[in-house]
């Protein structure tokens, strides 16, 4: 993404792939992402997950949910998050999570390199 430009993240094309069997907890979730560029050393992108449940290990990231509904649970006992459009979220690198998506979730993220 170049300076002085705009991207409509809600309509931006994202190619989906099935979540790997070892990460799938329930259902048949698919995920996809599109990198938009870099800003201050951070990657900017759009990520989406279809309904289902999956495990993940997080990057150091801040994101804004632009559509959908999900619950994120943390292996370390941190209180779960219920996410919906408009939420701004910070995740710590290495956090082990379980994502339960009930309505396809789309977010715009800023993430550090891992």
Residue pairs with C-beta under 8 A, 6 or more apart in sequence:
1 7
1 36
1 37
1 39
1 44
2 37
7 36
7 46
9 46
9 66
9 106
9 108
10 66
10 67
10 106
12 34
12 36
12 46
13 34
14 32
14 33
14 34
14 46
14 47
14 48
14 106
15 32
15 34
16 30
16 31
16 32
16 48
16 50
17 30
17 31
17 32
18 28
18 29
18 30
19 29
19 30
19 31
19 52
19 54
23 54
23 55
23 56
24 52
24 53
24 54
25 52
25 53
25 54
25 55
25 98
26 52
26 53
26 100
27 51
27 52
27 53
28 52
29 49
29 50
29 51
29 52
29 53
29 54
29 99
29 101
30 49
30 50
30 52
31 47
31 48
31 49
31 50
31 54
32 47
32 48
33 45
33 46
33 47
33 48
34 45
34 46
35 43
35 44
35 45
36 44
36 45
36 46
37 43
37 44
38 44
39 110
41 112
41 113
42 110
42 111
42 112
43 109
43 110
43 111
43 112
43 113
44 108
44 109
44 110
45 108
45 109
45 111
46 106
46 107
46 108
46 109
47 63
47 106
47 107
47 109
48 68
48 104
48 105
48 106
48 107
49 68
49 70
49 99
49 101
49 104
49 105
50 101
50 104
51 101
51 102
51 103
51 104
52 101
53 98
53 99
53 100
53 101
54 98
54 99
55 96
55 97
55 98
55 99
56 96
56 97
56 98
56 99
57 94
57 95
57 96
57 97
58 91
58 92
58 93
58 94
58 95
58 96
58 97
59 91
59 93
59 111
59 112
59 114
60 91
60 92
60 93
60 111
60 112
60 114
61 90
61 91
61 93
61 109
61 110
61 111
61 112
62 88
62 89
62 90
62 91
62 109
62 110
62 111
63 88
63 89
63 91
63 107
63 108
63 109
63 110
64 86
64 87
64 88
64 89
64 107
64 108
64 109
65 83
65 84
65 85
65 86
65 87
65 89
65 105
65 106
65 107
66 85
66 106
66 107
66 108
67 85
67 103
67 104
67 105
67 106
68 83
68 84
68 85
68 101
68 103
68 104
68 105
68 106
69 82
69 83
69 84
69 101
69 102
69 103
69 105
70 82
70 83
70 99
70 100
70 101
70 102
70 103
70 105
71 80
71 81
71 82
71 83
71 99
71 100
71 102
72 80
72 81
72 83
72 97
72 98
72 99
72 100
73 80
73 97
73 98
73 100
74 80
74 95
74 96
74 97
75 95
75 96
75 97
75 98
76 95
76 96
78 95
81 87
81 89
83 89
83 105
89 107
91 97
93 112
93 114
99 105
